[in-house]
Amino acid sequence: MLQKNTITFTPSLPSSYTQAINKFIIGNGFKVWIEYQAGAEYKEYFTHTTDLAMYRTSWDVTSPAIAAEAGYRLFWNEGYPYGASTKIVGGLIYGKAYNEYDGLSSEQKKKKIAEHLEKDGMVYGTPTGRWTVMDWKEEDYIEGAYTIFANEADQSTLLDPISSKLYFAGEALNEWTWGTVHGAAKTGRDQAKKIVAAGERRRE
């Protein structure tokens, strides 16, 4: 959202901050949950990708060029509690793998994924018709998934408060685990400590 100027600031951000923001590479992605009838057959737990050539962790993505080729389709069993009358499969489609689904409706995404799962022999069964698709690109206050590539120097720039009044935090700013919830939480906690410390200094 910051790259698209959906959020603006008065006065404007220093140019060093806007330049740093625009260097981050954010991937698109969506999650899907598919419910199958009780007779569906699949492994009790699995993590599966057919995109190994694209698959990269945050440690593997060391340049924008590599980031552009990164992506995956992962699927796993979410049929909890164990022994439930229906079976639920969760999936994450991210990065370059998302391009195949970009522009499709939720129904089209669901159909394509169900066909993909059955073709690969991951699930044999009939969907109940209950599906959920969460496409972050289409969310008004998100407009993207999470970071594929981040540069440590740009992270440091954004972690430096502006006049002790404006603080940035989020998954993109954790140098070791960008793209994760716990990475986002840690940067938020660290920035909160800075805010408290700044307030204490003003009271001295």
N, C-alpha and C positions, 0 to 999 in steps of 0.2 A: 504494500500500500504506500510505503514511503517512496519507493522507486517510481510509482505512478502518480505521485503528488496527490493521492486521495486525501492525505493528511497534510496540511500546510501549517506553517508557523509564522508568527508575527512578533518580533522581526524575523526575517528569514534565517535559516540555519547558515552558519559559516560555510564557505565553499569547501573546506576540507572535509566537512561532515557529509555534504551532499555527494561529493566525489567518492567518498568511502562507501556510502549507501549504495551507489549505483554499480559498484564493483562486485557486490555479492551476487551469486547465481542461485536463483530460487527455482526449484523444480515444481512442476504441477503433479497432482496425484489425487487418487480417490480410494476410499475404502468401500468394501461391499460385504454384506452379510446375507447369506442365502440359507433359507430353511428348506430341508428335504423331508419327505415322508419317512416314517419310522423304518421302512424296509431298505432305505438307502445303505449301500455298502461303500466303505472307504476305510483307510487306515485310521486307527484310533487317534493318532496324532501325527501330523506331518507338516513339514515346511517344504515348499516346493517352488522352484522357479524354472521356467523354460528359457530364461534370458541370462544365462551365465556369462555370456560375452559382455553383457552390459553391467552386470552386478558389480558394484563397488561399495566399500564402506567409506566413511568420511576420511579415514587415513589413506585410502587408495587414491582419492580424488585430489591430485596435487596441482592441477592447472585447469583453466577454463576449457581447454580443448578436451581433456578427459571428462570433465563434467558434462559436456554436451553429448557424450556417448553413454553416459551412465543411466541406469534405470533397471527396473525389475517388476515381475509379477510374482508375488508371494501368496501362498494359500495355507491355511491351517485349520485344524478342528477346533471349533468353539462350542461344541455340543455339550455344554454344561447345564445341569449337573450330570455326572456320569450316569448312563442308563436312561436318559430322558427319552420321551416318546417320539421326539423329532430330532433331526440332526442338523446342526448349523455349521456352515463353512464360512470362515472369514477370509478376506483377501485384501491385498494392498497392491495397487498398480501405480507406479511412480516413475518420474523422470522420462527418459526417452520412450519407455514402454507405454507411457500415457498417450503418446501421439496417435496411436492406433485407435484410441477411444475418443479423442478430442472432437467436440462438436456433436457427439451422439447424445440422444436423450437418455434418461435413466433407464427406460425400458430397453432401449437398444444396447446399452452397456450390460444390463443384466443378461439378456439373451446371448450376447457374444461371450460373456464369461462362462455361462452355463455350458455352452457348446465347447468352449476351451477345456473346461474341467472334464467333461465326458470324453472328449477326443483323446486326452492324455491318460485316460483310465484312472483318474483320481476319484471320481464319484460315479457310481451307477445307481441311479434312482430318479425319482420324480420330484421336482421342486413343488412345495406347497403353494407357491404363489406369493408367499410373504418374503419380501426382499427389502433391504435398506441400502441405499447408495449415498455416500457422503463425498461429494466432489468439492475439494477446498477451493479450486479455481472459481467455482460458481458462488461461493459464499461472499456476501456483501462486505464483511469486515475482515476478510482473510485474503481472498483473491490469489491464492497460491498455496503450495504445500509447505515444504521446508527447504532449508539450504542444501544445495549440492556442493558448492564451493565457497570457501571464505578464506580471506587472507588475514594473517595474524596482525599485520600493521593496521588494516582497516578495522579490525575488531577493537584494537587498542584505542584508535581514534574515537570510536563511538562509545566506548566505556568511560571516556573522560568526560565528566559532567560539564555542561555549559553554564558558566557563572554560578555554579552550585544551585542551579534552579531546574535544569533539564537533564534527566538521566535516561539513558537507553538500556533496555534489557531484552533478552529473548534468546531463542534457540540458536540464532545465527552468531551470537556473541560469545559462546563458550568455545574456547580454542581447542579443547580436546574432544568434546562430544556435541558438536553442532548437529542440528537435526533431531534432537531428542527432547523429551519433556523434562527429564532431570537436568539436562544442560540449561534449558530455559529457566527452570526453577532456581538453579544455582546462581545464574547471573542476576536474577531478581533479588535473591537474598543478599548477594554482595553489594548491589546498588542500594538496597535498603539500608545496609550498614553505613554506607557513605552518607546517605541522607540524614541518618540519626547523628552521625559524627559532625556533619556540617551544622546541624541545629544546635548541638552542644557547644560548638565553637562560638556561635553567634550569641549564646547566652552568657558566655564568659566575660 
